[in-house]
């Protein structure tokens, strides 16, 4: 199925409507030229309201890790964003957002990924994306998975979620900023330059 038809079907999707506390608003941003795919967990409240992926403080940190600015992130067709769930799952009263409902990935990811044959690198942002893309290959913890980033080959790179909630994790794991972030910046620069 052509990418434009899949994107139209995703935009019209209401499969999770009975389970959401709001009207579904699928947020996905890919093009046929996408070569770097960012797979997070699900849009947050700000992304739900604006319709623009990573249009929040998490996006600012992610762009810093990638070594690019907002204009490049949103303006270059080589960069795409398709989370594990395309709609904001709602806010958990205990804090944070609810996890992405698995039905979304099961329904859409195989078809969407099949329509993106030019992807050279997928950033697996957070544990949900890592579990889906690396079944049986993740570590006991997300830290274990990210620490083994070299083991997954050149097509995927596991990352922590860039949320401010992970600031303590970044402080406890300085090797991420010292080793993984420079590698990510170089890969992004290479993809955008070629």
C-alpha positions as CSV (number, residue, x, y, z in Angstrom):
1,X,0.0,0.0,0.0
2,X,1.4,3.5,-0.9
3,X,2.6,5.6,2.0
4,X,0.1,8.4,1.4
5,X,-2.8,5.9,1.7
6,X,-1.4,4.5,4.9
7,X,-1.0,8.0,6.4
8,X,-4.5,8.9,5.4
9,X,-5.8,5.7,7.1
10,X,-3.8,6.4,10.3
11,X,-5.1,10.0,10.4
12,X,-8.7,8.6,10.2
13,X,-8.0,5.8,12.8
14,X,-10.3,5.7,15.8
15,X,-9.4,2.2,17.0
16,X,-8.5,3.4,20.5
17,X,-11.4,5.9,20.9
18,X,-13.2,3.8,23.4
19,X,-10.1,3.7,25.6
20,X,-9.0,7.3,25.4
21,X,-10.2,10.2,27.6
22,X,-10.3,12.5,24.6
23,X,-10.8,12.4,20.9
24,X,-8.1,10.5,19.1
25,X,-5.6,12.7,17.2
26,X,-3.0,10.5,15.5
27,X,0.4,12.2,15.2
28,X,2.9,10.7,12.8
29,X,5.3,12.6,10.6
30,X,7.1,10.5,7.9
31,X,7.7,10.9,4.2
32,X,8.9,8.6,1.5
33,X,12.4,10.2,1.9
34,X,12.6,9.3,5.6
35,X,16.0,7.8,6.3
36,X,16.1,8.4,10.1
37,X,13.1,7.2,12.0
38,X,12.4,8.2,15.5
39,X,10.3,5.7,17.4
40,X,9.2,7.0,20.8
41,X,6.4,5.7,22.9
42,X,3.4,8.0,22.3
43,X,2.6,11.7,22.0
44,X,2.4,13.7,25.1
45,X,-0.3,16.3,25.9
46,X,1.5,19.2,24.2
47,X,2.1,17.1,21.0
48,X,-1.6,16.0,21.1
49,X,-2.6,19.7,21.3
50,X,-0.3,20.9,18.6
51,X,-0.1,17.9,16.3
52,X,3.7,18.3,16.0
53,X,5.8,15.4,17.4
54,X,8.5,16.2,20.0
55,X,7.2,19.8,20.2
56,X,8.1,20.0,23.9
57,X,11.0,20.0,26.3
58,X,11.7,16.3,25.5
59,X,12.0,17.3,21.9
60,X,14.5,20.0,22.8
61,X,16.7,17.4,24.6
62,X,16.3,14.9,21.7
63,X,17.4,17.5,19.2
64,X,20.4,18.4,21.4
65,X,21.4,14.7,21.5
66,X,21.0,14.6,17.7
67,X,23.0,17.8,17.2
68,X,20.3,19.6,15.1
69,X,17.9,22.5,15.6
70,X,14.1,22.7,15.3
71,X,14.2,23.9,11.7
72,X,16.3,20.9,10.6
73,X,14.2,18.4,12.7
74,X,10.9,19.5,11.2
75,X,12.2,20.7,7.8
76,X,14.3,17.8,6.5
77,X,12.3,15.0,4.9
78,X,15.0,12.5,5.9
79,X,13.8,12.7,9.5
80,X,10.6,11.0,10.5
81,X,8.7,10.3,13.7
82,X,6.4,7.4,14.2
83,X,5.8,6.4,17.9
84,X,4.6,3.1,19.2
85,X,1.2,4.7,19.6
86,X,0.1,7.6,17.5
87,X,-2.4,9.1,20.0
88,X,-1.8,10.6,23.4
89,X,-2.8,7.9,25.8
90,X,-3.8,10.3,28.6
91,X,-2.3,11.3,31.9
92,X,-2.0,8.8,34.7
93,X,-3.2,10.3,38.0
94,X,-0.2,8.8,39.7
95,X,2.1,10.9,37.5
96,X,3.3,10.8,33.9
97,X,1.4,9.6,30.9
98,X,-0.2,6.2,30.5
99,X,1.8,3.7,28.4
100,X,1.2,3.4,24.7
101,X,-1.6,0.9,24.0
102,X,-0.2,-2.1,22.2
103,X,-3.1,-2.3,19.7
104,X,-1.8,0.8,17.9
105,X,1.6,-0.7,17.1
106,X,0.0,-4.1,16.1
107,X,-2.4,-2.4,13.8
108,X,-0.1,0.1,12.1
109,X,3.6,-0.5,12.5
110,X,4.1,-3.4,10.1
111,X,2.3,-1.6,7.3
112,X,4.0,1.8,8.0
113,X,7.5,0.3,8.2
114,X,7.0,-1.6,5.0
115,X,6.2,1.7,3.2
116,X,9.4,3.3,4.5
117,X,12.1,1.3,2.6
118,X,14.8,4.0,2.9
119,X,15.1,4.0,6.7
120,X,18.8,3.6,7.6
121,X,18.6,4.2,11.3
122,X,15.8,3.9,13.8
123,X,16.1,5.6,17.2
124,X,14.3,3.4,19.7
125,X,13.4,6.1,22.3
126,X,12.4,4.4,25.6
127,X,11.6,0.9,26.8
128,X,8.4,0.4,24.9
129,X,10.0,1.1,21.5
130,X,13.0,-1.1,22.4
131,X,10.8,-4.0,23.5
132,X,8.8,-3.8,20.3
133,X,11.7,-3.6,17.9
134,X,14.1,-5.9,19.8
135,X,11.9,-8.7,21.1
136,X,14.0,-11.1,23.2
137,X,17.1,-9.0,22.7
138,X,16.6,-6.3,25.3
139,X,18.5,-6.3,28.7
140,X,16.8,-6.8,32.0
141,X,16.5,-3.0,32.3
142,X,16.4,-0.2,29.8
143,X,19.9,0.9,31.1
144,X,21.2,-2.6,30.1
145,X,19.7,-2.3,26.7
146,X,21.1,1.2,26.1
147,X,24.5,0.2,27.5
148,X,24.6,-2.6,24.8
149,X,23.9,-0.2,22.0
150,X,26.8,-1.4,19.9
151,X,25.4,-4.9,19.9
152,X,22.3,-4.0,17.8
153,X,24.1,-3.0,14.6
154,X,24.0,0.1,12.6
155,X,20.2,0.2,11.8
156,X,18.9,0.7,15.4
157,X,20.0,2.8,18.3
158,X,18.3,2.5,21.7
159,X,18.0,5.7,23.6
160,X,16.5,6.7,27.0
161,X,13.4,8.9,26.8
162,X,14.6,12.5,26.6
163,X,12.0,13.6,29.2
164,X,13.1,15.8,32.1
165,X,12.1,12.9,34.3
166,X,15.2,11.1,33.1
167,X,17.6,13.8,34.2
168,X,18.7,11.8,37.2
169,X,19.2,8.7,34.9
170,X,21.5,10.8,32.7
171,X,23.5,12.0,35.7
172,X,23.9,8.4,36.9
173,X,25.0,7.2,33.5
174,X,27.5,9.8,32.1
175,X,28.7,7.2,29.5
176,X,25.5,8.0,27.6
177,X,26.5,11.7,26.9
178,X,30.2,10.6,26.5
179,X,29.7,7.7,24.1
180,X,26.2,7.3,22.7
181,X,25.3,11.0,22.0
182,X,28.5,11.7,19.9
183,X,27.8,8.6,17.9
184,X,24.2,9.7,17.4
185,X,25.3,13.2,16.3
186,X,27.7,11.7,13.7
187,X,25.1,9.3,12.3
188,X,22.6,12.1,12.0
189,X,25.2,14.4,10.3
190,X,26.1,11.6,7.9
191,X,22.5,10.8,7.0
192,X,21.7,14.5,6.4
193,X,24.9,15.1,4.4
194,X,24.5,12.2,1.9
